């Protein structure tokens, strides 16, 4: 079993610094929550983790399928609930790919399906707490 660990050290007000694999990541709240807005907010970082995890899966799978990927973007949206604590009640993962790349749409769908159902550990964890909708968008 592998264990991931990190340190999160309070700096001032609502600011923290995370030491993650020897790199620093600043966390902070906005002024309305007592912070100064000098860092990332924790909840949106969940969305970033989801985008990065599934995006890396799709890139890897498409490369193994020998698909000519040149343009790729993962857009993630999360709808916060009104309850306390506010959580993401629903999330949408939108994969944007270019028709100009000459990708096989069936292989793209398969890559997304494999990420969603088998490989992305972040979506596997988050799907227990939130509805996650996955969509593929083709752009010109």
C-alpha positions as CSV (number, residue, x, y, z in Angstrom):
1,X,0.0,0.0,0.0
2,X,1.2,3.5,-0.9
3,X,0.6,6.4,1.5
4,X,0.6,10.0,0.4
5,X,1.4,12.6,3.0
6,X,1.9,16.4,3.1
7,X,2.3,19.2,5.5
8,X,-0.1,22.2,5.6
9,X,1.3,25.1,7.8
10,X,-0.6,28.1,8.9
11,X,1.0,31.4,7.8
12,X,-1.5,34.1,8.9
13,X,-5.2,34.9,9.0
14,X,-6.6,32.2,6.7
15,X,-3.4,31.5,4.7
16,X,-1.7,28.2,4.7
17,X,1.3,26.8,2.8
18,X,1.2,23.2,1.7
19,X,4.5,21.4,1.1
20,X,3.6,18.9,-1.6
21,X,6.5,16.8,-2.9
22,X,8.9,19.6,-2.2
23,X,6.8,22.2,-4.0
24,X,4.9,25.0,-2.2
25,X,1.2,25.6,-2.7
26,X,-0.5,28.6,-1.2
27,X,-4.0,28.3,0.2
28,X,-6.0,31.3,1.3
29,X,-9.6,32.4,1.7
30,X,-11.0,35.6,0.1
31,X,-11.5,38.8,2.1
32,X,-15.2,38.0,2.8
33,X,-14.0,34.9,4.7
34,X,-11.2,36.6,6.6
35,X,-8.4,35.9,4.1
36,X,-6.5,38.0,1.7
37,X,-7.1,36.0,-1.5
38,X,-3.4,35.2,-1.9
39,X,-3.8,31.5,-2.6
40,X,-6.0,28.8,-4.0
41,X,-9.3,27.9,-2.3
42,X,-9.5,24.3,-1.1
43,X,-12.8,23.3,-2.8
44,X,-11.8,24.4,-6.3
45,X,-8.6,22.4,-5.8
46,X,-10.8,19.3,-5.7
47,X,-12.1,20.3,-9.1
48,X,-8.5,20.8,-10.3
49,X,-7.5,17.3,-9.0
50,X,-10.5,15.8,-10.9
51,X,-9.6,17.6,-14.1
52,X,-5.9,16.6,-13.9
53,X,-6.6,13.0,-12.9
54,X,-9.0,12.2,-15.7
55,X,-7.1,14.4,-18.2
56,X,-3.9,12.5,-17.6
57,X,-5.8,9.2,-18.0
58,X,-7.4,10.3,-21.3
59,X,-4.0,11.5,-22.7
60,X,-2.3,8.2,-21.8
61,X,-5.1,6.1,-23.2
62,X,-5.4,8.0,-26.4
63,X,-1.6,7.7,-26.9
64,X,-1.8,4.0,-26.4
65,X,-4.6,3.9,-29.0
66,X,-2.2,5.9,-31.3
67,X,-4.6,8.8,-31.6
68,X,-3.2,12.1,-32.9
69,X,-4.0,14.4,-29.9
70,X,-2.9,18.0,-30.4
71,X,-5.6,20.0,-28.7
72,X,-7.3,18.9,-25.4
73,X,-8.9,20.7,-22.5
74,X,-10.8,19.4,-19.5
75,X,-13.3,21.9,-18.1
76,X,-14.8,21.1,-14.7
77,X,-17.7,22.8,-13.0
78,X,-19.0,22.2,-9.5
79,X,-22.3,23.4,-8.1
80,X,-22.1,24.2,-4.4
81,X,-25.0,23.4,-2.1
82,X,-26.6,26.1,0.1
83,X,-26.1,23.9,3.2
84,X,-23.4,24.2,5.8
85,X,-20.9,22.9,5.1
86,X,-21.2,23.8,1.4
87,X,-20.3,20.8,-0.8
88,X,-20.3,20.1,-4.5
89,X,-23.8,18.6,-5.0
90,X,-23.1,18.1,-8.7
91,X,-20.0,18.3,-10.9
92,X,-19.6,18.3,-14.7
93,X,-16.5,17.2,-16.5
94,X,-16.3,18.4,-20.1
95,X,-13.6,17.1,-22.4
96,X,-13.0,19.5,-25.3
97,X,-11.2,18.0,-28.3
98,X,-10.6,19.3,-31.8
99,X,-12.1,17.7,-34.8
100,X,-9.1,19.0,-36.7
101,X,-6.9,16.5,-34.9
102,X,-8.4,13.6,-36.8
103,X,-9.4,11.6,-33.7
104,X,-11.6,8.6,-33.8
105,X,-14.7,9.6,-31.8
106,X,-15.3,6.0,-30.7
107,X,-11.7,5.8,-29.3
108,X,-12.2,9.1,-27.5
109,X,-15.4,7.8,-25.9
110,X,-13.7,4.6,-24.9
111,X,-10.8,6.6,-23.3
112,X,-13.2,8.7,-21.3
113,X,-15.2,5.7,-20.2
114,X,-12.0,3.9,-19.1
115,X,-10.9,7.0,-17.1
116,X,-14.4,7.4,-15.6
117,X,-15.0,3.7,-14.7
118,X,-11.5,2.2,-14.1
119,X,-8.5,4.5,-13.8
120,X,-9.3,8.0,-12.3
121,X,-9.0,7.6,-8.5
122,X,-10.2,11.1,-7.9
123,X,-13.5,10.6,-9.7
124,X,-13.8,7.2,-7.9
125,X,-13.6,9.0,-4.6
126,X,-15.8,12.0,-5.5
127,X,-18.6,10.0,-7.0
128,X,-19.5,8.8,-3.6
129,X,-20.2,12.3,-2.4
130,X,-21.5,14.0,-5.6
131,X,-23.2,13.4,-8.9
132,X,-20.6,13.6,-11.7
133,X,-21.7,14.1,-15.3
134,X,-19.1,13.5,-18.1
135,X,-19.4,15.0,-21.5
136,X,-17.3,15.1,-24.7
137,X,-17.4,18.3,-26.8
138,X,-16.0,18.6,-30.2
139,X,-14.7,22.0,-31.2
140,X,-13.5,23.2,-34.5
